[in-house]
């Protein structure tokens, strides 16, 4: 139940992508991809703080 709730919360934080599956594994996978994308956009100096 807790995992389901957390996945629902993550789903609301991700950008909308047409055709993306909404099962827990897909949400977790999309979250990892999105965090990696965001980390690439943030300068190393900020990441080091």
mmCIF entry with sequence, helices, sheets and N, C-alpha, C, O atoms, coordinates in Angstrom:
data_MODEL
# 
_entry.id   MODEL 
# 
_entity.id                         1 
_entity.type                       polymer 
_entity.pdbx_number_of_molecules   1 
# 
_entity_poly.entity_id                      1 
_entity_poly.type                           'polypeptide(L)' 
_entity_poly.nstd_linkage                   no 
_entity_poly.nstd_monomer                   no 
_entity_poly.pdbx_seq_one_letter_code       
;(UNK)(UNK)(UNK)(UNK)(UNK)(UNK)(UNK)(UNK)(UNK)(UNK)(UNK)(UNK)(UNK)(UNK)(UNK)(UNK)
(UNK)(UNK)(UNK)(UNK)(UNK)(UNK)(UNK)(UNK)(UNK)(UNK)(UNK)(UNK)(UNK)(UNK)(UNK)(UNK)
(UNK)(UNK)(UNK)(UNK)(UNK)(UNK)(UNK)(UNK)(UNK)(UNK)(UNK)(UNK)(UNK)(UNK)(UNK)(UNK)
(UNK)
;
_entity_poly.pdbx_seq_one_letter_code_can   XXXXXXXXXXXXXXXXXXXXXXXXXXXXXXXXXXXXXXXXXXXXXXXXX 
_entity_poly.pdbx_strand_id                 A 
# 
loop_
_entity_poly_seq.entity_id 
_entity_poly_seq.num 
_entity_poly_seq.mon_id 
_entity_poly_seq.hetero 
1 1  UNK n 
1 2  UNK n 
1 3  UNK n 
1 4  UNK n 
1 5  UNK n 
1 6  UNK n 
1 7  UNK n 
1 8  UNK n 
1 9  UNK n 
1 10 UNK n 
1 11 UNK n 
1 12 UNK n 
1 13 UNK n 
1 14 UNK n 
1 15 UNK n 
1 16 UNK n 
1 17 UNK n 
1 18 UNK n 
1 19 UNK n 
1 20 UNK n 
1 21 UNK n 
1 22 UNK n 
1 23 UNK n 
1 24 UNK n 
1 25 UNK n 
1 26 UNK n 
1 27 UNK n 
1 28 UNK n 
1 29 UNK n 
1 30 UNK n 
1 31 UNK n 
1 32 UNK n 
1 33 UNK n 
1 34 UNK n 
1 35 UNK n 
1 36 UNK n 
1 37 UNK n 
1 38 UNK n 
1 39 UNK n 
1 40 UNK n 
1 41 UNK n 
1 42 UNK n 
1 43 UNK n 
1 44 UNK n 
1 45 UNK n 
1 46 UNK n 
1 47 UNK n 
1 48 UNK n 
1 49 UNK n 
# 
_struct_asym.id          A 
_struct_asym.entity_id   1 
# 
loop_
_struct_conf.conf_type_id 
_struct_conf.id 
_struct_conf.pdbx_PDB_helix_id 
_struct_conf.beg_label_comp_id 
_struct_conf.beg_label_asym_id 
_struct_conf.beg_label_seq_id 
_struct_conf.pdbx_beg_PDB_ins_code 
_struct_conf.end_label_comp_id 
_struct_conf.end_label_asym_id 
_struct_conf.end_label_seq_id 
_struct_conf.pdbx_end_PDB_ins_code 
_struct_conf.beg_auth_comp_id 
_struct_conf.beg_auth_asym_id 
_struct_conf.beg_auth_seq_id 
_struct_conf.end_auth_comp_id 
_struct_conf.end_auth_asym_id 
_struct_conf.end_auth_seq_id 
_struct_conf.pdbx_PDB_helix_class 
_struct_conf.details 
_struct_conf.pdbx_PDB_helix_length 
HELX_P HELX_P1 AA1 UNK A 2  ? UNK A 13 ? UNK A 2  UNK A 13 1 ? 12 
HELX_P HELX_P2 AA2 UNK A 24 ? UNK A 41 ? UNK A 24 UNK A 41 1 ? 18 
HELX_P HELX_P3 AA3 UNK A 44 ? UNK A 47 ? UNK A 44 UNK A 47 1 ? 4  
# 
_struct_conf_type.id          HELX_P 
_struct_conf_type.criteria    ? 
_struct_conf_type.reference   ? 
# 
loop_
_atom_site.group_PDB 
_atom_site.id 
_atom_site.type_symbol 
_atom_site.label_atom_id 
_atom_site.label_alt_id 
_atom_site.label_comp_id 
_atom_site.label_asym_id 
_atom_site.label_entity_id 
_atom_site.label_seq_id 
_atom_site.pdbx_PDB_ins_code 
_atom_site.Cartn_x 
_atom_site.Cartn_y 
_atom_site.Cartn_z 
_atom_site.occupancy 
_atom_site.B_iso_or_equiv 
_atom_site.pdbx_formal_charge 
_atom_site.auth_seq_id 
_atom_site.auth_comp_id 
_atom_site.auth_asym_id 
_atom_site.auth_atom_id 
_atom_site.pdbx_PDB_model_num 
ATOM 1   N N  . UNK A 1 1  ? 0.829  -1.198 0.000   1.00 0.00 ? 1  UNK A N  1 
ATOM 2   C CA . UNK A 1 1  ? 0.000  0.000  0.000   1.00 0.00 ? 1  UNK A CA 1 
ATOM 3   C C  . UNK A 1 1  ? 0.874  1.262  0.000   1.00 0.00 ? 1  UNK A C  1 
ATOM 4   O O  . UNK A 1 1  ? 0.597  2.227  -0.712  1.00 0.00 ? 1  UNK A O  1 
ATOM 5   N N  . UNK A 1 2  ? 1.921  1.228  0.806   1.00 0.00 ? 2  UNK A N  1 
ATOM 6   C CA . UNK A 1 2  ? 2.820  2.386  0.876   1.00 0.00 ? 2  UNK A CA 1 
ATOM 7   C C  . UNK A 1 2  ? 3.555  2.588  -0.449  1.00 0.00 ? 2  UNK A C  1 
ATOM 8   O O  . UNK A 1 2  ? 3.719  3.720  -0.904  1.00 0.00 ? 2  UNK A O  1 
ATOM 9   N N  . UNK A 1 3  ? 3.995  1.494  -1.065  1.00 0.00 ? 3  UNK A N  1 
ATOM 10  C CA . UNK A 1 3  ? 4.684  1.594  -2.359  1.00 0.00 ? 3  UNK A CA 1 
ATOM 11  C C  . UNK A 1 3  ? 3.738  2.162  -3.410  1.00 0.00 ? 3  UNK A C  1 
ATOM 12  O O  . UNK A 1 3  ? 4.126  3.014  -4.210  1.00 0.00 ? 3  UNK A O  1 
ATOM 13  N N  . UNK A 1 4  ? 2.515  1.696  -3.403  1.00 0.00 ? 4  UNK A N  1 
ATOM 14  C CA . UNK A 1 4  ? 1.520  2.187  -4.359  1.00 0.00 ? 4  UNK A CA 1 
ATOM 15  C C  . UNK A 1 4  ? 1.315  3.694  -4.189  1.00 0.00 ? 4  UNK A C  1 
ATOM 16  O O  . UNK A 1 4  ? 1.278  4.435  -5.171  1.00 0.00 ? 4  UNK A O  1 
ATOM 17  N N  . UNK A 1 5  ? 1.184  4.138  -2.945  1.00 0.00 ? 5  UNK A N  1 
ATOM 18  C CA . UNK A 1 5  ? 0.987  5.563  -2.665  1.00 0.00 ? 5  UNK A CA 1 
ATOM 19  C C  . UNK A 1 5  ? 2.189  6.378  -3.152  1.00 0.00 ? 5  UNK A C  1 
ATOM 20  O O  . UNK A 1 5  ? 2.023  7.420  -3.785  1.00 0.00 ? 5  UNK A O  1 
ATOM 21  N N  . UNK A 1 6  ? 3.392  5.899  -2.853  1.00 0.00 ? 6  UNK A N  1 
ATOM 22  C CA . UNK A 1 6  ? 4.597  6.621  -3.256  1.00 0.00 ? 6  UNK A CA 1 
ATOM 23  C C  . UNK A 1 6  ? 4.741  6.677  -4.777  1.00 0.00 ? 6  UNK A C  1 
ATOM 24  O O  . UNK A 1 6  ? 5.163  7.696  -5.323  1.00 0.00 ? 6  UNK A O  1 
ATOM 25  N N  . UNK A 1 7  ? 4.396  5.602  -5.451  1.00 0.00 ? 7  UNK A N  1 
ATOM 26  C CA . UNK A 1 7  ? 4.443  5.596  -6.923  1.00 0.00 ? 7  UNK A CA 1 
ATOM 27  C C  . UNK A 1 7  ? 3.442  6.586  -7.501  1.00 0.00 ? 7  UNK A C  1 
ATOM 28  O O  . UNK A 1 7  ? 3.725  7.239  -8.506  1.00 0.00 ? 7  UNK A O  1 
ATOM 29  N N  . UNK A 1 8  ? 2.284  6.702  -6.881  1.00 0.00 ? 8  UNK A N  1 
ATOM 30  C CA . UNK A 1 8  ? 1.291  7.681  -7.329  1.00 0.00 ? 8  UNK A CA 1 
ATOM 31  C C  . UNK A 1 8  ? 1.838  9.096  -7.161  1.00 0.00 ? 8  UNK A C  1 
ATOM 32  O O  . UNK A 1 8  ? 1.637  9.951  -8.023  1.00 0.00 ? 8  UNK A O  1 
ATOM 33  N N  . UNK A 1 9  ? 2.530  9.339  -6.044  1.00 0.00 ? 9  UNK A N  1 
ATOM 34  C CA . UNK A 1 9  ? 3.132  10.649 -5.817  1.00 0.00 ? 9  UNK A CA 1 
ATOM 35  C C  . UNK A 1 9  ? 4.218  10.934 -6.854  1.00 0.00 ? 9  UNK A C  1 
ATOM 36  O O  . UNK A 1 9  ? 4.279  12.037 -7.397  1.00 0.00 ? 9  UNK A O  1 
ATOM 37  N N  . UNK A 1 10 ? 5.063  9.962  -7.128  1.00 0.00 ? 10 UNK A N  1 
ATOM 38  C CA . UNK A 1 10 ? 6.100  10.136 -8.148  1.00 0.00 ? 10 UNK A CA 1 
ATOM 39  C C  . UNK A 1 10 ? 5.487  10.426 -9.511  1.00 0.00 ? 10 UNK A C  1 
ATOM 40  O O  . UNK A 1 10 ? 5.971  11.285 -10.248 1.00 0.00 ? 10 UNK A O  1 
ATOM 41  N N  . UNK A 1 11 ? 4.435  9.714  -9.838  1.00 0.00 ? 11 UNK A N  1 
ATOM 42  C CA . UNK A 1 11 ? 3.774  9.893  -11.134 1.00 0.00 ? 11 UNK A CA 1 
ATOM 43  C C  . UNK A 1 11 ? 3.342  11.348 -11.318 1.00 0.00 ? 11 UNK A C  1 
ATOM 44  O O  . UNK A 1 11 ? 3.432  11.886 -12.421 1.00 0.00 ? 11 UNK A O  1 
ATOM 45  N N  . UNK A 1 12 ? 2.873  11.989 -10.239 1.00 0.00 ? 12 UNK A N  1 
ATOM 46  C CA . UNK A 1 12 ? 2.420  13.378 -10.350 1.00 0.00 ? 12 UNK A CA 1 
ATOM 47  C C  . UNK A 1 12 ? 3.585  14.341 -10.542 1.00 0.00 ? 12 UNK A C  1 
ATOM 48  O O  . UNK A 1 12 ? 3.390  15.447 -11.047 1.00 0.00 ? 12 UNK A O  1 
ATOM 49  N N  . UNK A 1 13 ? 4.786  13.942 -10.152 1.00 0.00 ? 13 UNK A N  1 
ATOM 50  C CA . UNK A 1 13 ? 5.958  14.809 -10.276 1.00 0.00 ? 13 UNK A CA 1 
ATOM 51  C C  . UNK A 1 13 ? 6.644  14.697 -11.634 1.00 0.00 ? 13 UNK A C  1 
ATOM 52  O O  . UNK A 1 13 ? 7.420  15.574 -12.015 1.00 0.00 ? 13 UNK A O  1 
ATOM 53  N N  . UNK A 1 14 ? 6.362  13.629 -12.357 1.00 0.00 ? 14 UNK A N  1 
ATOM 54  C CA . UNK A 1 14 ? 6.995  13.418 -13.659 1.00 0.00 ? 14 UNK A CA 1 
ATOM 55  C C  . UNK A 1 14 ? 6.283  14.227 -14.739 1.00 0.00 ? 14 UNK A C  1 
ATOM 56  O O  . UNK A 1 14 ? 5.077  14.458 -14.656 1.00 0.00 ? 14 UNK A O  1 
ATOM 57  N N  . UNK A 1 15 ? 7.036  14.656 -15.753 1.00 0.00 ? 15 UNK A N  1 
ATOM 58  C CA . UNK A 1 15 ? 6.384  15.322 -16.887 1.00 0.00 ? 15 UNK A CA 1 
ATOM 59  C C  . UNK A 1 15 ? 5.447  14.337 -17.591 1.00 0.00 ? 15 UNK A C  1 
ATOM 60  O O  . UNK A 1 15 ? 5.706  13.134 -17.632 1.00 0.00 ? 15 UNK A O  1 
ATOM 61  N N  . UNK A 1 16 ? 4.376  14.861 -18.131 1.00 0.00 ? 16 UNK A N  1 
ATOM 62  C CA . UNK A 1 16 ? 3.418  14.011 -18.843 1.00 0.00 ? 16 UNK A CA 1 
ATOM 63  C C  . UNK A 1 16 ? 4.022  13.529 -20.154 1.00 0.00 ? 16 UNK A C  1 
ATOM 64  O O  . UNK A 1 16 ? 4.539  14.320 -20.943 1.00 0.00 ? 16 UNK A O  1 
ATOM 65  N N  . UNK A 1 17 ? 3.949  12.223 -20.374 1.00 0.00 ? 17 UNK A N  1 
ATOM 66  C CA . UNK A 1 17 ? 4.437  11.620 -21.610 1.00 0.00 ? 17 UNK A CA 1 
ATOM 67  C C  . UNK A 1 17 ? 3.330  10.723 -22.131 1.00 0.00 ? 17 UNK A C  1 
ATOM 68  O O  . UNK A 1 17 ? 2.890  9.796  -21.452 1.00 0.00 ? 17 UNK A O  1 
ATOM 69  N N  . UNK A 1 18 ? 2.886  11.011 -23.349 1.00 0.00 ? 18 UNK A N  1 
ATOM 70  C CA . UNK A 1 18 ? 1.822  10.191 -23.939 1.00 0.00 ? 18 UNK A CA 1 
ATOM 71  C C  . UNK A 1 18 ? 2.290  8.763  -24.126 1.00 0.00 ? 18 UNK A C  1 
ATOM 72  O O  . UNK A 1 18 ? 3.407  8.518  -24.581 1.00 0.00 ? 18 UNK A O  1 
ATOM 73  N N  . UNK A 1 19 ? 1.445  7.836  -23.778 1.00 0.00 ? 19 UNK A N  1 
ATOM 74  C CA . UNK A 1 19 ? 1.734  6.434  -24.003 1.00 0.00 ? 19 UNK A CA 1 
ATOM 75  C C  . UNK A 1 19 ? 2.559  5.762  -22.921 1.00 0.00 ? 19 UNK A C  1 
ATOM 76  O O  . UNK A 1 19 ? 2.805  4.558  -22.988 1.00 0.00 ? 19 UNK A O  1 
ATOM 77  N N  . UNK A 1 20 ? 2.992  6.528  -21.917 1.00 0.00 ? 20 UNK A N  1 
ATOM 78  C CA . UNK A 1 20 ? 3.782  5.921  -20.841 1.00 0.00 ? 20 UNK A CA 1 
ATOM 79  C C  . UNK A 1 20 ? 2.871  5.075  -19.964 1.00 0.00 ? 20 UNK A C  1 
ATOM 80  O O  . UNK A 1 20 ? 1.756  5.476  -19.629 1.00 0.00 ? 20 UNK A O  1 
ATOM 81  N N  . UNK A 1 21 ? 3.363  3.907  -19.602 1.00 0.00 ? 21 UNK A N  1 
ATOM 82  C CA . UNK A 1 21 ? 2.607  3.034  -18.710 1.00 0.00 ? 21 UNK A CA 1 
ATOM 83  C C  . UNK A 1 21 ? 2.622  3.621  -17.307 1.00 0.00 ? 21 UNK A C  1 
ATOM 84  O O  . UNK A 1 21 ? 3.558  4.326  -16.930 1.00 0.00 ? 21 UNK A O  1 
ATOM 85  N N  . UNK A 1 22 ? 1.576  3.327  -16.534 1.00 0.00 ? 22 UNK A N  1 
ATOM 86  C CA . UNK A 1 22 ? 1.476  3.870  -15.191 1.00 0.00 ? 22 UNK A CA 1 
ATOM 87  C C  . UNK A 1 22 ? 1.646  2.825  -14.100 1.00 0.00 ? 22 UNK A C  1 
ATOM 88  O O  . UNK A 1 22 ? 1.331  3.087  -12.939 1.00 0.00 ? 22 UNK A O  1 
ATOM 89  N N  . UNK A 1 23 ? 2.145  1.635  -14.461 1.00 0.00 ? 23 UNK A N  1 
ATOM 90  C CA . UNK A 1 23 ? 2.382  0.635  -13.422 1.00 0.00 ? 23 UNK A CA 1 
ATOM 91  C C  . UNK A 1 23 ? 3.600  1.060  -12.602 1.00 0.00 ? 23 UNK A C  1 
ATOM 92  O O  . UNK A 1 23 ? 4.385  1.900  -13.040 1.00 0.00 ? 23 UNK A O  1 
ATOM 93  N N  . UNK A 1 24 ? 3.751  0.480  -11.419 1.00 0.00 ? 24 UNK A N  1 
ATOM 94  C CA . UNK A 1 24 ? 4.798  0.900  -10.484 1.00 0.00 ? 24 UNK A CA 1 
ATOM 95  C C  . UNK A 1 24 ? 6.192  0.812  -11.094 1.00 0.00 ? 24 UNK A C  1 
ATOM 96  O O  . UNK A 1 24 ? 6.986  1.741  -10.946 1.00 0.00 ? 24 UNK A O  1 
ATOM 97  N N  . UNK A 1 25 ? 6.499  -0.277 -11.770 1.00 0.00 ? 25 UNK A N  1 
ATOM 98  C CA . UNK A 1 25 ? 7.832  -0.442 -12.357 1.00 0.00 ? 25 UNK A CA 1 
ATOM 99  C C  . UNK A 1 25 ? 8.106  0.630  -13.413 1.00 0.00 ? 25 UNK A C  1 
ATOM 100 O O  . UNK A 1 25 ? 9.214  1.163  -13.483 1.00 0.00 ? 25 UNK A O  1 
ATOM 101 N N  . UNK A 1 26 ? 7.115  0.943  -14.225 1.00 0.00 ? 26 UNK A N  1 
ATOM 102 C CA . UNK A 1 26 ? 7.294  1.964  -15.262 1.00 0.00 ? 26 UNK A CA 1 
ATOM 103 C C  . UNK A 1 26 ? 7.485  3.343  -14.652 1.00 0.00 ? 26 UNK A C  1 
ATOM 104 O O  . UNK A 1 26 ? 8.288  4.136  -15.143 1.00 0.00 ? 26 UNK A O  1 
ATOM 105 N N  . UNK A 1 27 ? 6.750  3.631  -13.582 1.00 0.00 ? 27 UNK A N  1 
ATOM 106 C CA . UNK A 1 27 ? 6.893  4.920  -12.900 1.00 0.00 ? 27 UNK A CA 1 
ATOM 107 C C  . UNK A 1 27 ? 8.288  5.034  -12.292 1.00 0.00 ? 27 UNK A C  1 
ATOM 108 O O  . UNK A 1 27 ? 8.927  6.080  -12.398 1.00 0.00 ? 27 UNK A O  1 
ATOM 109 N N  . UNK A 1 28 ? 8.759  3.970  -11.658 1.00 0.00 ? 28 UNK A N  1 
ATOM 110 C CA . UNK A 1 28 ? 10.101 3.997  -11.076 1.00 0.00 ? 28 UNK A CA 1 
ATOM 111 C C  . UNK A 1 28 ? 11.167 4.170  -12.157 1.00 0.00 ? 28 UNK A C  1 
ATOM 112 O O  . UNK A 1 28 ? 12.116 4.935  -11.983 1.00 0.00 ? 28 UNK A O  1 
ATOM 113 N N  . UNK A 1 29 ? 11.010 3.464  -13.261 1.00 0.00 ? 29 UNK A N  1 
ATOM 114 C CA . UNK A 1 29 ? 11.959 3.575  -14.369 1.00 0.00 ? 29 UNK A CA 1 
ATOM 115 C C  . UNK A 1 29 ? 11.969 4.995  -14.933 1.00 0.00 ? 29 UNK A C  1 
ATOM 116 O O  . UNK A 1 29 ? 13.036 5.555  -15.189 1.00 0.00 ? 29 UNK A O  1 
ATOM 117 N N  . UNK A 1 30 ? 10.792 5.574  -15.127 1.00 0.00 ? 30 UNK A N  1 
ATOM 118 C CA . UNK A 1 30 ? 10.698 6.935  -15.653 1.00 0.00 ? 30 UNK A CA 1 
ATOM 119 C C  . UNK A 1 30 ? 11.300 7.938  -14.670 1.00 0.00 ? 30 UNK A C  1 
ATOM 120 O O  . UNK A 1 30 ? 11.910 8.925  -15.083 1.00 0.00 ? 30 UNK A O  1 
ATOM 121 N N  . UNK A 1 31 ? 11.132 7.690  -13.384 1.00 0.00 ? 31 UNK A N  1 
ATOM 122 C CA . UNK A 1 31 ? 11.699 8.571  -12.367 1.00 0.00 ? 31 UNK A CA 1 
ATOM 123 C C  . UNK A 1 31 ? 13.218 8.548  -12.421 1.00 0.00 ? 31 UNK A C  1 
ATOM 124 O O  . UNK A 1 31 ? 13.858 9.598  -12.356 1.00 0.00 ? 31 UNK A O  1 
ATOM 125 N N  . UNK A 1 32 ? 13.798 7.366  -12.540 1.00 0.00 ? 32 UNK A N  1 
ATOM 126 C CA . UNK A 1 32 ? 15.259 7.246  -12.645 1.00 0.00 ? 32 UNK A CA 1 
ATOM 127 C C  . UNK A 1 32 ? 15.752 7.996  -13.876 1.00 0.00 ? 32 UNK A C  1 
ATOM 128 O O  . UNK A 1 32 ? 16.725 8.747  -13.800 1.00 0.00 ? 32 UNK A O  1 
ATOM 129 N N  . UNK A 1 33 ? 15.091 7.798  -14.999 1.00 0.00 ? 33 UNK A N  1 
ATOM 130 C CA . UNK A 1 33 ? 15.489 8.481  -16.235 1.00 0.00 ? 33 UNK A CA 1 
ATOM 131 C C  . UNK A 1 33 ? 15.400 9.996  -16.080 1.00 0.00 ? 33 UNK A C  1 
ATOM 132 O O  . UNK A 1 33 ? 16.277 10.725 -16.545 1.00 0.00 ? 33 UNK A O  1 
ATOM 133 N N  . UNK A 1 34 ? 14.340 10.468 -15.428 1.00 0.00 ? 34 UNK A N  1 
ATOM 134 C CA . UNK A 1 34 ? 14.130 11.907 -15.264 1.00 0.00 ? 34 UNK A CA 1 
ATOM 135 C C  . UNK A 1 34 ? 15.167 12.510 -14.316 1.00 0.00 ? 34 UNK A C  1 
ATOM 136 O O  . UNK A 1 34 ? 15.679 13.599 -14.574 1.00 0.00 ? 34 UNK A O  1 
ATOM 137 N N  . UNK A 1 35 ? 15.476 11.822 -13.238 1.00 0.00 ? 35 UNK A N  1 
ATOM 138 C CA . UNK A 1 35 ? 16.492 12.319 -12.304 1.00 0.00 ? 35 UNK A CA 1 
ATOM 139 C C  . UNK A 1 35 ? 17.853 12.386 -12.997 1.00 0.00 ? 35 UNK A C  1 
ATOM 140 O O  . UNK A 1 35 ? 18.595 13.350 -12.809 1.00 0.00 ? 35 UNK A O  1 
ATOM 141 N N  . UNK A 1 36 ? 18.183 11.378 -13.790 1.00 0.00 ? 36 UNK A N  1 
ATOM 142 C CA . UNK A 1 36 ? 19.439 11.407 -14.549 1.00 0.00 ? 36 UNK A CA 1 
ATOM 143 C C  . UNK A 1 36 ? 19.464 12.598 -15.503 1.00 0.00 ? 36 UNK A C  1 
ATOM 144 O O  . UNK A 1 36 ? 20.483 13.278 -15.627 1.00 0.00 ? 36 UNK A O  1 
ATOM 145 N N  . UNK A 1 37 ? 18.345 12.847 -16.176 1.00 0.00 ? 37 UNK A N  1 
ATOM 146 C CA . UNK A 1 37 ? 18.239 13.975 -17.102 1.00 0.00 ? 37 UNK A CA 1 
ATOM 147 C C  . UNK A 1 37 ? 18.451 15.298 -16.361 1.00 0.00 ? 37 UNK A C  1 
ATOM 148 O O  . UNK A 1 37 ? 19.199 16.158 -16.825 1.00 0.00 ? 37 UNK A O  1 
ATOM 149 N N  . UNK A 1 38 ? 17.804 15.455 -15.226 1.00 0.00 ? 38 UNK A N  1 
ATOM 150 C CA . UNK A 1 38 ? 17.922 16.689 -14.446 1.00 0.00 ? 38 UNK A CA 1 
ATOM 151 C C  . UNK A 1 38 ? 19.362 16.871 -13.957 1.00 0.00 ? 38 UNK A C  1 
ATOM 152 O O  . UNK A 1 38 ? 19.899 17.978 -13.995 1.00 0.00 ? 38 UNK A O  1 
ATOM 153 N N  . UNK A 1 39 ? 19.977 15.791 -13.503 1.00 0.00 ? 39 UNK A N  1 
ATOM 154 C CA . UNK A 1 39 ? 21.362 15.877 -13.010 1.00 0.00 ? 39 UNK A CA 1 
ATOM 155 C C  . UNK A 1 39 ? 22.316 16.317 -14.110 1.00 0.00 ? 39 UNK A C  1 
ATOM 156 O O  . UNK A 1 39 ? 23.291 17.016 -13.836 1.00 0.00 ? 39 UNK A O  1 
ATOM 157 N N  . UNK A 1 40 ? 22.052 15.921 -15.352 1.00 0.00 ? 40 UNK A N  1 
ATOM 158 C CA . UNK A 1 40 ? 22.892 16.348 -16.476 1.00 0.00 ? 40 UNK A CA 1 
ATOM 159 C C  . UNK A 1 40 ? 22.761 17.844 -16.733 1.00 0.00 ? 40 UNK A C  1 
ATOM 160 O O  . UNK A 1 40 ? 23.696 18.477 -17.222 1.00 0.00 ? 40 UNK A O  1 
ATOM 161 N N  . UNK A 1 41 ? 21.611 18.406 -16.407 1.00 0.00 ? 41 UNK A N  1 
ATOM 162 C CA . UNK A 1 41 ? 21.345 19.818 -16.667 1.00 0.00 ? 41 UNK A CA 1 
ATOM 163 C C  . UNK A 1 41 ? 21.880 20.730 -15.568 1.00 0.00 ? 41 UNK A C  1 
ATOM 164 O O  . UNK A 1 41 ? 22.015 21.935 -15.779 1.00 0.00 ? 41 UNK A O  1 
ATOM 165 N N  . UNK A 1 42 ? 22.185 20.172 -14.402 1.00 0.00 ? 42 UNK A N  1 
ATOM 166 C CA . UNK A 1 42 ? 22.672 20.960 -13.273 1.00 0.00 ? 42 UNK A CA 1 
ATOM 167 C C  . UNK A 1 42 ? 24.199 20.961 -13.308 1.00 0.00 ? 42 UNK A C  1 
ATOM 168 O O  . UNK A 1 42 ? 24.831 19.926 -13.520 1.00 0.00 ? 42 UNK A O  1 
ATOM 169 N N  . UNK A 1 43 ? 24.774 22.138 -13.097 1.00 0.00 ? 43 UNK A N  1 
ATOM 170 C CA . UNK A 1 43 ? 26.235 22.237 -13.171 1.00 0.00 ? 43 UNK A CA 1 
ATOM 171 C C  . UNK A 1 43 ? 26.897 21.435 -12.049 1.00 0.00 ? 43 UNK A C  1 
ATOM 172 O O  . UNK A 1 43 ? 26.337 21.297 -10.961 1.00 0.00 ? 43 UNK A O  1 
ATOM 173 N N  . UNK A 1 44 ? 28.094 20.908 -12.324 1.00 0.00 ? 44 UNK A N  1 
ATOM 174 C CA . UNK A 1 44 ? 28.819 20.131 -11.311 1.00 0.00 ? 44 UNK A CA 1 
ATOM 175 C C  . UNK A 1 44 ? 29.058 20.913 -10.018 1.00 0.00 ? 44 UNK A C  1 
ATOM 176 O O  . UNK A 1 44 ? 29.068 20.329 -8.935  1.00 0.00 ? 44 UNK A O  1 
ATOM 177 N N  . UNK A 1 45 ? 29.251 22.230 -10.125 1.00 0.00 ? 45 UNK A N  1 
ATOM 178 C CA . UNK A 1 45 ? 29.490 23.048 -8.931  1.00 0.00 ? 45 UNK A CA 1 
ATOM 179 C C  . UNK A 1 45 ? 28.282 23.016 -7.997  1.00 0.00 ? 45 UNK A C  1 
ATOM 180 O O  . UNK A 1 45 ? 28.438 22.935 -6.779  1.00 0.00 ? 45 UNK A O  1 
ATOM 181 N N  . UNK A 1 46 ? 27.112 23.077 -8.553  1.00 0.00 ? 46 UNK A N  1 
ATOM 182 C CA . UNK A 1 46 ? 25.891 23.032 -7.740  1.00 0.00 ? 46 UNK A CA 1 
ATOM 183 C C  . UNK A 1 46 ? 25.705 21.639 -7.161  1.00 0.00 ? 46 UNK A C  1 
ATOM 184 O O  . UNK A 1 46 ? 25.313 21.496 -6.003  1.00 0.00 ? 46 UNK A O  1 
ATOM 185 N N  . UNK A 1 47 ? 25.981 20.613 -7.953  1.00 0.00 ? 47 UNK A N  1 
ATOM 186 C CA . UNK A 1 47 ? 25.826 19.235 -7.476  1.00 0.00 ? 47 UNK A CA 1 
ATOM 187 C C  . UNK A 1 47 ? 26.774 18.931 -6.317  1.00 0.00 ? 47 UNK A C  1 
ATOM 188 O O  . UNK A 1 47 ? 26.462 18.094 -5.470  1.00 0.00 ? 47 UNK A O  1 
ATOM 189 N N  . UNK A 1 48 ? 27.932 19.605 -6.267  1.00 0.00 ? 48 UNK A N  1 
ATOM 190 C CA . UNK A 1 48 ? 28.930 19.347 -5.229  1.00 0.00 ? 48 UNK A CA 1 
ATOM 191 C C  . UNK A 1 48 ? 28.548 19.954 -3.880  1.00 0.00 ? 48 UNK A C  1 
ATOM 192 O O  . UNK A 1 48 ? 29.144 19.613 -2.859  1.00 0.00 ? 48 UNK A O  1 
ATOM 193 N N  . UNK A 1 49 ? 27.576 20.837 -3.868  1.00 0.00 ? 49 UNK A N  1 
ATOM 194 C CA . UNK A 1 49 ? 27.183 21.499 -2.610  1.00 0.00 ? 49 UNK A CA 1 
ATOM 195 C C  . UNK A 1 49 ? 26.470 20.567 -1.680  1.00 0.00 ? 49 UNK A C  1 
ATOM 196 O O  . UNK A 1 49 ? 26.076 20.969 -0.585  1.00 0.00 ? 49 UNK A O  1 
# 
